Amino acid sequence: MTTDSSTRVPGLDFVAIDFETANPNHASVCQIGIARIRDGIVTHKATGFFLPSEGDREFGYWNKKVHGLSFAMGENALGWESTLPRLIKFAGDLPPGGPQRGC
């Protein structure tokens, strides 16, 4: 990644995480976006699909409409239990950050 040194913010180090859900239930995570930020600059980023847990696999009308996601997109994806260790490894020793919606 090319960066402009004037945009650096020394010490601004964290991992940004954004989850998308299949329906209004927070347990229905079906997609994640994650980025590693060092000195205010995005250094690595990734996105991936999850297979929502049993009982949370119904995609709500508004969730499909807003995010354009469907069950078929993550049907063969790993579940949360298999993905969590990979997310922890990606984050390393950085603190997490992300949008909050009254969680």
Order of alpha helices (4+ residues) and beta strands (2+ residues): beta-beta-beta-alpha-alpha-alpha-beta
